[in-house]
Amino acid sequence: MTQTIEPVAQTHTRTPQERVDAWLGEFESALVARDVDRAASMFAVDSFWRDLVTFTWNLKTVEGRDGVRDLLSHRLGDTDPTGFHTIEEPDEADGVVSAWIEFETATSRGKGHLRLIEVPDTGADSAWTFLTTMQELKGHEEQQGHSRVKGAVHGSNADAQSWAERREAEEKDLGYGTQPYVLVVGGGQGGIALGARFRQLGVPAIVVDRAERPGDQWRGRYKSLCLHDPVWYDHLPYLPFPPNWPVFAPKDKIGDWLEMYTKVMEVPYWTKTTAKSATYDEQNKEWTVVVDRDGDEVVLRPKQLVMATGMSGKKNVPNFPGMDEFEGEQHHSSEHPGPDAYVGKRVVVVGSNNSAHDICKALYETGVDVTMLQRSSTHIVKSDSLCDIALGDLYSERAVESGMTTQKADLTFASLPYRIMHEFQIPVYQRIAEQDKEFYDRLEQVGFQHDFGDDGSGLFMKYLRRGSGYYIDVGASELVADGKIKLVAGQVERISRTGVVLDDGTELPADLIVYATGYGSMNGWVADLIDQETADKVGKCWGLGSDTTKDPGPWEGEQRNMWKPTQQENMWFHGGNLHQSRHYSLYLALQIKARYEGIPTPVYGLQEVHHLK
């Protein structure tokens, strides 16, 4: 990956392996001796320790020696970490030694990553970045590999039930005779991946969704929708896509895969089920959730409630003056059925990000007169450039051929603290801008407002900071540049009976208006299900506090509220793209598994609430 610190002159003759072994040995010695100051001194002045559950029972990044000292002062005593060792030979580049490690704590086994830099003048090694992640709980390991269940019953057995019969009995009992320990509200990709984790960990859980079938969340979208991320980035836990899977999967194919996955992984999944209300009993530490299951009211009493309704689930519909007077059709992009019904009509799409481009492209290709209304600048990156330059080292066929695994790719990405991640991304997008200069020039010539983010760090940082403001070009941008998709820039003043009126007085005639205006924070679902007070108690979901556009400070260090404890006891949020659903579902599931087994989980650094929505 691109390095951002200046190379330093090497003043020693030790190999990278010797340097890492020496640092890990000294670090463990300090931890065993409970010498917090000595351990903290082994980190660089500007350093970052990102912990995913192992030390903090949280997703938490601390910065500098003071941050390390504070974390260890609070959490070293009962964490009892030992056994730090490398699992492959470290490498060195540009003055940084990188190493993959494993270790244990009193309750878990973990993997991690360490980057060492040489301190000027002294020649000593200090940790620059340090990642620690929980991979399994001792005594509660998943039954896989050598410990997998037999399936068949050998020998005499009084219980003659087949696997299918036992599954049927369990499905009839769970939620009625036996209460789930966890209720997951939302059965899209995130809820399904998390449900599979709970199943393998032996945590009684139910995933509920209002759709008729798993995968309908994808099937119901506009017909041209495909994943914009490549297949290597999108695998689900346990069951990767086959090697002949399309690079960019069409929506219906994804829907069918999710349905198959739900069945094969035996995820307890209630279709045609809507969560109607939820209340929390502080005394009993228990939720009461009323659901409508295909017309029948069922009362569930889980201990843990997970909102897996998706960061792109709470649609944001603008409230423009005159919308109630419009004589044509209008709907949010999430409700757009596709282009077929609009042949011969005039369509205005309000927005210029992913959905807007996809919808405009499909409409144009069906012969519809379509105009894209751009209200603010958008980052565009060509799909081929993204896959090659930004993702190719971790998520591509060449990465697989070089020995890269999905887990190693995920942990590599996770090893970069959010505070400095933009520094690694900026040179990537500088290279893309140079390579695709002609493409960007053509867009600007037709008046398209383009940016690479506030600091030039491009797609990933925009996604992590605000979850919007970008388009991965799979063809629509060429149509915009060629003038085939009409482009108008401006702000909406009002909606007339016949179209969209801009603030400069221009009117865009329309038979259909599509509001590709994005989505609101996930805590909006909490307001709907519980109440506004609880939604405000947990606060805004998503964003880093980078103080860039649509990501107000202060700095958070991790994604707000995602995959970790919140200010509302026993409430969690799970969402994001397929990569995040896969990777972070492990840490969320382990946090809840520990609580299910009665393992103490003292949370360090519980996130404060700075923004409500």
C-alpha positions, 0 to 999 in steps of 0.5 A: 500500500502507498506509504506516506512517511519519509524513509529514514536511514537505517542505523542497525543490522537486525533483520525485520524479524529480529526487530519485531521479535524484540519489540513484541518480547519487550512489550509483553514483558511490560504488560506482564509486569503491569508496567503501563508507562514502559509499554506506552513508551514503546509507541511513537509520539504520533502513533495509533492503537486500533483495538477491535474488541480484545482489550476494550470490548469496543471498537476503539482507536487511541492515539499517542502514548497518552492514549495507550497509557489510558487504555492500558491503565483501565484495561490491562488488569483483567485482559491479561494479554500474552503470547505475542508472536508473528505468524509470517515473516515481517517485511520492510519498506520505506523505513517501516517494518510490518508484521502480522501477529497473534496473541491471547487474552484471558478470554480470547484469541486474537490476530493483529498487525504491527508497524514499527518505525525507527526513532531518529537519533536513538535507532530504537524501534517504536510502534507507529500503528498497532491493530488488535482484533478478537477472533474467538472466545476461549471455550466458545469457539465455532465448530469448524475445521477439526471441531465441526459437527458430524451431522450423521449419528453413529451407533445406537441413539434413542433420538431418531429425529433427522436433521431436518426434523430437529431444524423444523422443531427448533424453528417452531419453538424459537420465538414462542416457547424459547425466546431469542437472546438477540433480535435482529431487525432487518434481513438484508445483507447485514442482518443475514451475515450477522444471523449466520455468525450467531448461528455458528456461535450458538447464540439464539437469534431471530432475523426479521424482515418485512419482505416475502423472501430473503434477498427481496431488498435487492430484487425490488430495486430498479432493474439495472442495478448491479453491485459497483464493488467487485466480487472479491470485496463482497464475499459473505462470511463462511461461504464465498462466491464461486470463482465463476461469479460475475465481477459486478453481480446483478441485483437479482443474482445477489437476491437469489444468493442471499436467499440461498445463503440464508437457507444453507447457513440455517439463519433463523429468518422470519419473512413477512415480519414487521417490527411494530414497537419496542421498549426496554426494561431497565430492571430486567435488562430485556426488550419487549418487541411487538412484531406482526408476523404475516398478520399475527402479532407476536411478542418477543423478549430478547436481551439484545436488539440489533438494528440492521436496517441498513445505512441506506435504508431510511430514505431521505425525501425532500420537502420542496414547496409545491410537491403536493401540487405536481400532476405527474408521478414522483418517488424516491430512488429506492422506490424506482421500478425501472425505466419501462413505464416511462418511455416517451415521458420526460423525467427529472432525476434530482441528485447526482450520486450513485443511484441518480447515475444508474437510474439516468443511464437506464432511462436514457438507454430505454429511450426516455428524455432524462435530465440529471439535476446536480445540486452539489459537487460529486466525486466520480471514479471509473470502475476500472480505475478503482478496481485496478489502482485502489482495490487491486492489491487487496481485492482482485484476481491478481491479489488472490493469485499472489496469496492474498486471502479475504481475511488478510485483505480485511485486516490490512484495510482495518490496520490503517487508523481512520485518522491517517487513512486519507494520507494513504488514499490521496496518492491513489486518487492523484494517480487516478486523476492523472490517468483519467485526466481526459475523462474528467476534462470532458465531464467538466466541459459539460458543466459537471461539478466534480471533486475528489473530496475535501482533501483529495482522498477520494471515494473511500473516505467520502464513504466512511465520512458521509456515506454519500457524494460519489459515483463509481462510473459504469457508463453513465458518466460517459453519457453525461459527458456526451450530452446524452443524459442532460445535465442541469446544475442548480437548486430547487426552489419549488415543484410546479404542477408540471415540473421542477423550478430552479432558483434562477427561474428555470423550469424543467418540465417533467412527467416523473420526478425521481428524488435520488436524495440519499438516506438518513441516519440509522437512528431514524429507525429507532425513533420509528420503532421506539421513540425519539428520546432513544434515537437522540440518546444513541445519536447519529450513526455513521461518520468519523467526525472529520470536520469535512463536508457532511461529517461534522466534528469532533473527531470520533476515531471510529464509525459512530455507533456502528458494530459496538456498544451504544449509549442505549444499553443492549442496543446495537447497529449493524450496516454498511456494504458487503465488505463491512457486513462480512468483516464487522459482523464477527466483532459484533457477534463476539461482543454479544456472544460474550454477554450471552455466556456471562463473560464480563465485558467492561467497555472502555471508551463508550462513544459520546453523543455529539450529533443527533441526526 
